[in-house]
Amino acid sequence: MKQKPACKDATMLRDDVEGSPARPNSHGRFGPSGEEGGAVVSATEGRLQRGKAEEEGPHRWQKGSVASAMQANRDGQPFAHYPVKHRIVSWISRTFFDKLTYTVRHGLLKGMKRKGGLAWIPEVGGHASKTPEHQFLADLNLSGKVVFDVGAFQGLVTLFFARRAQHVVCYEPNSRNHARLCKNLELNRIQNVTVRKYGLGAKQCVSGMWWDPKMAGGATLTSTSMSSTIGGRADARYEEVQVTTLDQDLAEAHLPQPNLIKVDVEGYELAVLQGASCLLETKHPALYLEMHGETMNEKRANVRTVVAYLNKIGYEDILHIESGQKITRENCERASQGHLYAVKDCVRGSQR
């Protein structure tokens, strides 16, 4: 009895498909004899592959849909504004060194005094790594200029501006941050800074402010969606603060006209700009904005509205600091995280 082979080789498998002996044609393809053999096999392969793709198609679509749904769900969830490492460093600083006064040993404030924080630790390897934000600020020419610091926190950027600029006006409505800001200015005997204990917005009002004592830098007004997340925490703090507009405060307090305005207000950026519309449209100060939002979707929506408003009032030259890209309405979502630097084309040359 003749035994059947255990398996077929590649040639026999091709024979089963086409019904004729398979030989290499002039193209080096296996197929029936003649130049057209490869084309016949290719057509067969195409049919087989199409059939397989049709079978897998729904599964591929389902996988893609699941991935898209998962991403959409993540984009709609509260954003992790402070990573775990940042929270650990903050806890150590707050728990053990909050009352420590020292001389800063690295970064933008090197050589200045401050209370709290960990900047007394020596530089590792002889130099501190600079973020794109710090490098940008260090390169700014502030000589003889007036800078407004909106959302000054505890004065860390204010101190840097104070030793570079002619005068600084800073806004910080949060009572805890305001007290530490004034203390840091006092420690350095700073005389060229005006402190305003106000929040800035699109209109004058009294507003609630929520803040997390573990991360006081994230204090935000109740009209932002970020406040609902902070306010829901068991240890959240609340206070009422005075809010005014930049246009109104300039006139009522007889403040100097700014050349640069830095804005870090936890999602309230558009309202601050709207309340400064007269100043922005007539004096054209440069703008340095940190973008915020409670979710990635909100961050994207926020940067879209901010860029649209800036374009509307003539600020077409907008730079994303972290990527170095010029930002337009078409690509503005790339700047949903990070910082924007905006100037009017007519004054570009005098701002850097």
Secondary structure, 3 states (H helix, E strand, C coil): CCCCCCCCCHHHHHHHHHCCCCEECCCCCEECCCCCHHHHHHHHHHHHHHHHHHHHHHHHHHHHHHHHHHHHHHHCCECCCCCHHHHHHHHHHHHHCCCCEEECCCCCCCCCEEECCCCCCCCHHHCCCCCHHHHHHHHCCCCCCEEEEECCCCCHHHHHHHCCCCEEEEECCCHHHHHHHHHHHHHCCCCCEEEECCEECCCCEEEEEEEECCEEEEEEECCCHHHHHHHCCCCCEEEEEEEECHHHHHHHCCCCCCCEEEECCCCCHHHHHHCCHHHHHHCCCEEEEECCCCEHHHHHHHHHHHHHHHHHCCCCEEEECCCCCECCCCCHHHHCCCEEEEECHHHHHHCC
